[in-house]
Amino acid sequence: MRLFAIRDYRRLFSAQVIALFGTGLTTVALGLLAYDLAGPRAGLVLGTALTIKMVMYVVIAPLAAAYVDRLPRRTFLFLLDAVRGVVVLALPLVTEVWHIYVLIGLLQAASAAFTPTFQAVIPDIVTDESDCTRAPSASQVAYTMESLLSPVPAAVALTFMSFNWLFLGTSAGFLISGLLVLSTRIPDARPSTHTKAWGRAAAGIGTFLRTPRLRGIMALNLVVAAAGSIVVVNTANHVGDELGGSQSGVARMLAASGTGTLLAALYCPAFSTGSLPGPS
């Protein structure tokens, strides 16, 4: 694809993919950590952690998008990767449930700032109009595939090692991501027409809320997130308490869920158009 012939985009995309798969490993390891600390209350712990994650994204992402043109973006992205790497490295050391909440808050705050900054960089690196429309699509595919495929390497790894090593692998992934960002030529942002950061954030939120199609996408995403959160929150307890499974069993169950989601995504268009082959 011509898009990946662009050196700086290729490196940024690689940084994104590595960081995303590291995040997926953390999701698996976090469920096992919560089960190790809280036992039957692991679902409550994970539910609270996911709530913290969403609150951070809702609050911080619009503000980060508003301030992004005032910062040296390459340095900012590298620092966010460094913060995430240090926080993940601290997760295996926690001894209390509230430690998880604090660290997840820091981790997701950095991730919430990373995502809009990364998205704002793409149009300045991919200047061709046709490629510029493909670049966000490629990034969105990477986000989707992370949640579907990352449990697979986690399941393989947990066959040979404790879940704590997954945090170490994630931290290394964030380090590699940060180094790839540093090797990329990212121009400084052009100043926005809005003079106040809050004005820029409010303008973006207002556009989103006034557009019916965007509101519909938000509603669909809420439904998908609600179903997906049940799997993430309850899998560790279900495998450990109900099925008597192992740590790798948790990752395999998450991988099975991701495989089902992928198959549904592939076959839903055929169901909706009635183009599935009938019985012979």
Buried (B, 14 or more C-beta within 10 A) or exposed (E): EEBBEBEBBBBBBBBBBBBBBBBBBBBBBBBBBBBBBBEEEBBBBBBBBBEBBEBBBEEBBBBBBBBBBEBEBBEBBBBBBBBBBBBBBBBBEBEEBEBBBBBBBBBBBBBBBBBBBBBBBBEBBBEEEEBBEBBEEBBEEBEBBBBBBBBBBBBEBBEEEBBBBBBBBBBBBBBBBBBBBBEBEBEEBEEBEBEEBEEBBBBBEEEEEEEEEEEEEEEEEEEEEEEBBEBBBBBBBBBBEEEEBBBBBBBBBBBBBBBEBBEEEEEEEEEEEEEEEEEE
